[in-house]
């Protein structure tokens, strides 16, 4: 999703389940990236597939 005014984080897991593909927005991806840069690699099931991936 390209629009950063959408509240994707609250709906990402449900959206992914409904449409069967990964869903993210630029803010959602940036939050993930910032957390990973800070060394926080917690899995957040409600955060969709992106937040379910451990760092390799």
N, C-alpha and C positions, 0 to 999 in steps of 0.2 A: 504494500500500500504506500503510495507516494506522499500522501498528505499528512503533515505532522500535526495537524489540528485534530486528527482522529485519535480517540482513546483506545488504541490497539491493545495495549498491555492488559486491559481489563477483559478483552474479548478474544485474545489470540488463540487460546487453547480450544475454545468452542468453535471458532471459525475454522481452525485446522481440522477439527474432527468432522465438521459439516462438509467441507470441500475436498478434504483428503490430500492437501498439499501444504507445505510450510507457509506461514504468514509472518510478515514483519513489516516494520516501518523504519524510517531512518532514525527516529528517536529510540525505538525499541532496540534496534541494532547498536546504536551508540551507547545505550545504557549497558548492554551486554559487554561491549568492548571495554568500556571504562571499568566495569567490575573486574573483568579478566586482567586488565593492565594493573589493577590494584591488588592482584593476587587472590581475589575472591572468586572461587570456582564452584560455588554452591549450585546444586541442581534445584531449579524452581519449577515444579510440575505445572503450575498454573501459568507459567511464562511461555508455554508452547515449546515446539521442538528446539528452537534456538537455545533456550535456557535449560533444556534437558540434556544437552551435550556437554560431557566433561571435556576439559582441555586435553588435547593429545600430547 
